[in-house]
Amino acid sequence: MRAIQKVRHRQADVNGLEVFFREAGRPGQSAVLLLHGFPSSSHTFREVMPTLADVAYVIAPDLPGFGMSSSPSIGEYDYTFENLSWAIENLLDQLGVERFFVYLHDFGAPVGYHLATRAPNRIRGLIVQNGNAHEDGLGEQWDSAKAYWADPSDARRAELPDWLNFAGTRDQYLAGLPEYLRVLVAPESWHLDWERMSRPGNIDAQFALFSDYANHVARFGELAEYHRVHQPPALVLWGRRDAYFDIDEVLAYHRALDRIDAHIYDGGHLLLETHAAECAELMRGFVLDNA
């Protein structure tokens, strides 16, 4: 019988930013860094951490601007994925983590890939859950975003979907899901996200990160080279009903990496809301196999 693992809730001062993180397992075990996406936080990992902590030291931070971490104004902090990655790298250094597996989801993917390309030898493996590193995942639903990135004018911005509101936050969880899956998603998740996004200036911070996603897309060639040269082992977990990232992205990872295990579920963008138990067991096995 597995020991019951408890999740600890902590704060760290990272270059003047208060970074909240969840922690489980024992330092010294194989480390797993869980990076959430928009609009969520480390709360998304609440159900997988106890299972993972049986075999790993697990760290799930709230990125600056998200969850319970600091949310400085645009004038006080430059919201780019590279800057978020430096905050997370500083946190890992404080915790004494040298090598780690990294979970890449949505906005967490550009953060994690900055860590990976900056220090490839620190990465034990990739756990990709509805996170893009190829054009294949960016279907026609991204056309207005690409048009805005190419021409960030007021006219182009007016053509963007209106997603930085309560309804858009809820849709991240429910869009594309049939009723039998919708009833599995706990509504407090998007209520918590929207409460934190409603902090003064946070909508501007979120839009700044959306704008910086263009720089992540521009790095796809660099990421392809990282995959080709370093060939990290990868576990891909994908919700096939994701309304934002196309399932073709899974095949793109297959073409890029030699050591890959992919699992496609009847779930959505925030797959762990409906398939946490299944994903946790696969992640546990992946860590054991590649430790």
LUMTORGU-249283 format. One record per residue (C-alpha): residue in three letters; x, y, z; chain; residue number from 0. Coordinates in nm, 3 decimals. Last residue first. Layout:
N
ALA,X,Y,Z,A,NUM
...
REM end
This chain:
291
ALA,1.459,0.860,-1.307,A,290
ASN,1.316,0.781,-1.650,A,289
ASP,1.093,0.478,-1.585,A,288
LEU,0.994,0.593,-1.237,A,287
VAL,0.905,0.941,-1.358,A,286
PHE,0.699,0.803,-1.648,A,285
GLY,0.519,0.561,-1.417,A,284
ARG,0.413,0.840,-1.183,A,283
MET,0.306,1.056,-1.476,A,282
LEU,0.092,0.773,-1.612,A,281
GLU,-0.070,0.720,-1.272,A,280
ALA,-0.135,1.092,-1.232,A,279
CYS,-0.289,1.118,-1.578,A,278
GLU,-0.551,0.852,-1.508,A,277
ALA,-0.638,0.998,-1.168,A,276
ALA,-0.657,1.356,-1.293,A,275
HIS,-0.886,1.285,-1.587,A,274
THR,-1.175,1.533,-1.559,A,273
GLU,-1.023,1.853,-1.418,A,272
LEU,-0.679,1.726,-1.516,A,271
LEU,-0.762,1.779,-1.884,A,270
LEU,-0.784,2.156,-1.868,A,269
HIS,-0.812,2.200,-2.245,A,268
GLY,-1.078,1.934,-2.279,A,267
GLY,-1.136,1.565,-2.227,A,266
ASP,-1.200,1.244,-2.417,A,265
TYR,-0.842,1.137,-2.366,A,264
ILE,-0.538,1.103,-2.592,A,263
HIS,-0.232,0.927,-2.452,A,262
ALA,0.116,0.969,-2.599,A,261
ASP,0.441,0.794,-2.503,A,260
ILE,0.750,0.945,-2.660,A,259
ARG,1.113,0.847,-2.693,A,258
ASP,1.215,0.938,-3.049,A,257
LEU,1.090,1.296,-3.051,A,256
ALA,1.002,1.538,-3.331,A,255
ARG,0.760,1.335,-3.541,A,254
HIS,0.567,1.220,-3.236,A,253
TYR,0.558,1.576,-3.101,A,252
ALA,0.401,1.691,-3.429,A,251
LEU,0.155,1.402,-3.406,A,250
VAL,0.030,1.535,-3.072,A,249
GLU,0.002,1.889,-3.213,A,248
ASP,-0.252,1.763,-3.466,A,247
ILE,-0.494,1.753,-3.170,A,246
ASP,-0.554,2.126,-3.215,A,245
PHE,-0.504,2.371,-2.927,A,244
TYR,-0.786,2.613,-2.835,A,243
ALA,-1.117,2.424,-2.819,A,242
ASP,-0.955,2.120,-2.655,A,241
ARG,-1.190,1.828,-2.719,A,240
ARG,-0.905,1.579,-2.769,A,239
GLY,-0.766,1.632,-2.418,A,238
TRP,-0.402,1.538,-2.449,A,237
LEU,-0.136,1.376,-2.233,A,236
VAL,0.209,1.354,-2.393,A,235
LEU,0.491,1.182,-2.203,A,234
ALA,0.833,1.274,-2.333,A,233
PRO,1.191,1.153,-2.313,A,232
PRO,1.422,1.441,-2.401,A,231
GLN,1.573,1.418,-2.751,A,230
HIS,1.861,1.663,-2.693,A,229
VAL,1.958,1.758,-3.048,A,228
ARG,1.630,1.719,-3.235,A,227
HIS,1.404,1.843,-2.954,A,226
TYR,1.619,2.151,-2.893,A,225
GLU,1.636,2.213,-3.269,A,224
ALA,1.257,2.197,-3.291,A,223
LEU,1.240,2.437,-2.996,A,222
GLU,1.459,2.686,-3.181,A,221
GLY,1.233,2.663,-3.485,A,220
PHE,0.926,2.709,-3.263,A,219
ARG,1.079,3.024,-3.114,A,218
ALA,0.858,3.264,-3.313,A,217
VAL,0.556,3.093,-3.158,A,216
HIS,0.693,3.174,-2.812,A,215
ASN,0.754,3.534,-2.921,A,214
ALA,0.391,3.559,-3.034,A,213
TYR,0.294,3.435,-2.687,A,212
ASP,0.422,3.774,-2.573,A,211
SER,0.092,3.935,-2.674,A,210
PHE,-0.103,3.682,-2.466,A,209
LEU,0.135,3.757,-2.179,A,208
ALA,0.067,4.130,-2.210,A,207
PHE,-0.306,4.058,-2.222,A,206
GLN,-0.280,3.872,-1.893,A,205
ALA,-0.092,4.160,-1.733,A,204
ASP,-0.352,4.409,-1.855,A,203
ILE,-0.625,4.191,-1.704,A,202
ASN,-0.424,4.187,-1.381,A,201
GLY,-0.418,4.563,-1.334,A,200
PRO,-0.626,4.565,-1.017,A,199
ARG,-0.709,4.207,-0.908,A,198
SER,-0.995,4.060,-1.110,A,197
MET,-0.771,3.783,-1.242,A,196
ARG,-0.754,3.641,-0.889,A,195
GLU,-1.133,3.626,-0.850,A,194
TRP,-1.160,3.496,-1.207,A,193
ASP,-0.931,3.202,-1.135,A,192
LEU,-1.111,3.114,-0.812,A,191
HIS,-1.448,3.120,-0.989,A,190
TRP,-1.297,2.912,-1.269,A,189
SER,-1.191,2.638,-1.028,A,188
GLU,-1.496,2.668,-0.801,A,187
PRO,-1.702,2.523,-1.085,A,186
ALA,-1.569,2.167,-1.035,A,185
VAL,-1.559,1.994,-1.373,A,184
LEU,-1.722,1.649,-1.377,A,183
VAL,-2.064,1.785,-1.481,A,182
ARG,-1.908,1.926,-1.797,A,181
LEU,-1.786,1.581,-1.902,A,180
TYR,-2.131,1.419,-1.936,A,179
GLU,-2.262,1.746,-2.078,A,178
PRO,-2.033,1.747,-2.380,A,177
LEU,-1.712,1.951,-2.360,A,176
GLY,-1.600,2.189,-2.634,A,175
ALA,-1.557,2.489,-2.407,A,174
LEU,-1.595,2.393,-2.040,A,173
TYR,-1.272,2.471,-1.856,A,172
GLN,-1.126,2.753,-2.066,A,171
ASP,-1.487,2.860,-2.120,A,170
ARG,-1.519,2.959,-1.754,A,169
THR,-1.241,3.216,-1.792,A,168
GLY,-1.398,3.350,-2.110,A,167
ALA,-1.731,3.392,-1.933,A,166
PHE,-1.567,3.572,-1.640,A,165
ASN,-1.375,3.816,-1.858,A,164
LEU,-1.053,3.823,-2.059,A,163
TRP,-1.198,3.621,-2.350,A,162
ASP,-1.343,3.877,-2.589,A,161
PRO,-1.232,3.725,-2.918,A,160
LEU,-0.987,3.945,-3.111,A,159
GLU,-1.114,4.168,-3.394,A,158
ALA,-1.100,4.482,-3.177,A,157
ARG,-0.729,4.416,-3.124,A,156
ARG,-0.675,4.432,-3.499,A,155
ALA,-0.841,4.773,-3.519,A,154
ASP,-0.651,4.901,-3.216,A,153
SER,-0.325,4.804,-3.384,A,152
PRO,-0.090,4.520,-3.293,A,151
ASP,-0.016,4.431,-3.659,A,150
ALA,0.165,4.097,-3.696,A,149
TRP,0.069,3.992,-3.342,A,148
TYR,-0.288,4.105,-3.410,A,147
ALA,-0.316,3.899,-3.730,A,146
LYS,-0.172,3.597,-3.549,A,145
ALA,-0.431,3.637,-3.274,A,144
SER,-0.712,3.670,-3.531,A,143
ASP,-0.597,3.350,-3.704,A,142
TRP,-0.560,3.147,-3.383,A,141
GLN,-0.898,2.972,-3.413,A,140
GLU,-0.776,2.863,-3.758,A,139
GLY,-0.555,2.602,-3.598,A,138
LEU,-0.245,2.645,-3.385,A,137
GLY,-0.149,2.293,-3.278,A,136
ASP,0.036,2.212,-3.598,A,135
GLU,0.248,2.528,-3.572,A,134
HIS,0.466,2.347,-3.320,A,133
ALA,0.561,2.378,-2.951,A,132
ASN,0.212,2.388,-2.805,A,131
GLY,0.085,2.267,-2.468,A,130
ASN,-0.220,2.048,-2.422,A,129
GLN,-0.049,1.837,-2.159,A,128
VAL,0.320,1.778,-2.224,A,127
ILE,0.528,1.595,-1.965,A,126
LEU,0.888,1.652,-2.068,A,125
GLY,1.190,1.464,-1.932,A,124
ARG,1.499,1.478,-1.714,A,123
ILE,1.567,1.844,-1.794,A,122
ARG,1.866,2.005,-1.621,A,121
ASN,2.100,1.914,-1.907,A,120
PRO,1.905,2.137,-2.144,A,119
ALA,1.993,2.458,-1.952,A,118
ARG,1.860,2.765,-2.135,A,117
THR,1.661,2.558,-2.383,A,116
ALA,1.480,2.371,-2.108,A,115
LEU,1.409,2.667,-1.879,A,114
HIS,1.279,2.874,-2.170,A,113
TYR,1.078,2.568,-2.276,A,112
GLY,0.915,2.554,-1.935,A,111
VAL,0.794,2.913,-1.947,A,110
PRO,0.675,2.875,-2.306,A,109
ALA,0.483,2.559,-2.206,A,108
GLY,0.333,2.697,-1.885,A,107
PHE,0.113,2.925,-2.094,A,106
ASP,-0.075,2.612,-2.217,A,105
HIS,0.052,2.313,-2.019,A,104
LEU,0.410,2.190,-1.989,A,103
TYR,0.501,1.959,-1.700,A,102
VAL,0.875,1.957,-1.635,A,101
PHE,1.091,1.670,-1.510,A,100
PHE,1.378,1.791,-1.299,A,99
ARG,1.751,1.838,-1.251,A,98
GLU,1.913,2.086,-1.009,A,97
VAL,1.655,2.153,-0.739,A,96
GLY,1.805,2.316,-0.429,A,95
LEU,1.480,2.481,-0.322,A,94
GLN,1.623,2.830,-0.362,A,93
ASP,1.758,2.730,-0.703,A,92
LEU,1.415,2.605,-0.806,A,91
LEU,1.262,2.939,-0.699,A,90
ASN,1.521,3.133,-0.900,A,89
GLU,1.446,2.919,-1.204,A,88
ILE,1.076,2.990,-1.156,A,87
ALA,1.133,3.366,-1.147,A,86
TRP,1.365,3.341,-1.449,A,85
SER,1.095,3.150,-1.637,A,84
LEU,0.839,3.422,-1.564,A,83
ASN,1.079,3.675,-1.716,A,82
GLU,1.113,3.462,-2.030,A,81
PHE,0.737,3.425,-2.050,A,80
THR,0.701,3.801,-2.056,A,79
TYR,0.516,4.025,-1.814,A,78
ASP,0.751,4.316,-1.745,A,77
TYR,0.693,4.412,-1.383,A,76
GLU,0.628,4.736,-1.195,A,75
GLY,0.470,4.939,-1.475,A,74
ILE,0.258,4.642,-1.583,A,73
SER,0.123,4.614,-1.229,A,72
PRO,0.246,4.356,-0.983,A,71
SER,0.046,4.035,-0.935,A,70
SER,0.214,3.849,-0.652,A,69
SER,0.144,3.478,-0.626,A,68
MET,-0.184,3.335,-0.495,A,67
GLY,-0.323,3.238,-0.834,A,66
PHE,-0.162,3.407,-1.131,A,65
GLY,0.032,3.727,-1.201,A,64
PRO,0.365,3.567,-1.113,A,63
LEU,0.335,3.194,-1.191,A,62
ASP,0.169,2.990,-0.917,A,61
PRO,0.421,2.721,-0.838,A,60
ALA,0.379,2.341,-0.841,A,59
ILE,0.680,2.158,-0.696,A,58
VAL,0.687,1.777,-0.663,A,57
TYR,0.965,1.573,-0.506,A,56
ALA,0.904,1.234,-0.662,A,55
VAL,0.796,0.871,-0.614,A,54
ASP,0.499,0.885,-0.373,A,53
ALA,0.477,1.258,-0.440,A,52
LEU,0.330,1.184,-0.783,A,51
THR,0.016,1.030,-0.636,A,50
PRO,-0.029,1.312,-0.382,A,49
MET,0.034,1.578,-0.652,A,48
VAL,-0.223,1.461,-0.908,A,47
GLU,-0.541,1.590,-0.742,A,46
ARG,-0.432,1.943,-0.653,A,45
PHE,-0.256,2.002,-0.985,A,44
THR,-0.504,2.259,-1.122,A,43
HIS,-0.474,2.456,-0.798,A,42
SER,-0.119,2.537,-0.906,A,41
SER,-0.279,2.818,-1.103,A,40
SER,-0.539,2.867,-1.376,A,39
PRO,-0.615,3.119,-1.647,A,38
PHE,-0.399,3.039,-1.840,A,37
GLY,-0.145,2.759,-1.794,A,36
HIS,0.006,2.562,-1.509,A,35
LEU,0.368,2.454,-1.470,A,34
LEU,0.435,2.140,-1.264,A,33
LEU,0.803,2.088,-1.181,A,32
VAL,0.887,1.727,-1.098,A,31
ALA,1.198,1.644,-0.894,A,30
SER,1.345,1.296,-0.859,A,29
GLN,1.376,1.243,-0.484,A,28
GLY,1.629,1.449,-0.290,A,27
PRO,1.369,1.682,-0.146,A,26
ARG,1.087,1.460,-0.016,A,25
GLY,0.733,1.451,-0.149,A,24
ALA,0.493,1.741,-0.185,A,23
GLU,0.513,2.113,-0.255,A,22
ARG,0.257,2.372,-0.354,A,21
PHE,0.384,2.714,-0.448,A,20
PHE,0.316,3.081,-0.385,A,19
VAL,0.564,3.331,-0.525,A,18
GLU,0.596,3.668,-0.352,A,17
LEU,0.801,3.882,-0.586,A,16
GLY,1.093,4.084,-0.448,A,15
ASN,1.360,3.886,-0.632,A,14
VAL,1.180,3.562,-0.552,A,13
ASP,1.050,3.569,-0.195,A,12
ALA,0.896,3.228,-0.135,A,11
GLN,0.554,3.118,-0.009,A,10
ARG,0.442,2.769,0.091,A,9
HIS,0.155,2.519,0.082,A,8
ARG,0.244,2.158,0.169,A,7
VAL,0.074,1.861,0.005,A,6
LYS,0.050,1.542,0.211,A,5
GLN,0.144,1.198,0.083,A,4
ILE,-0.044,0.887,0.196,A,3
ALA,0.197,0.595,0.186,A,2
ARG,0.129,0.345,-0.090,A,1
MET,0.000,0.000,0.000,A,0
REM end
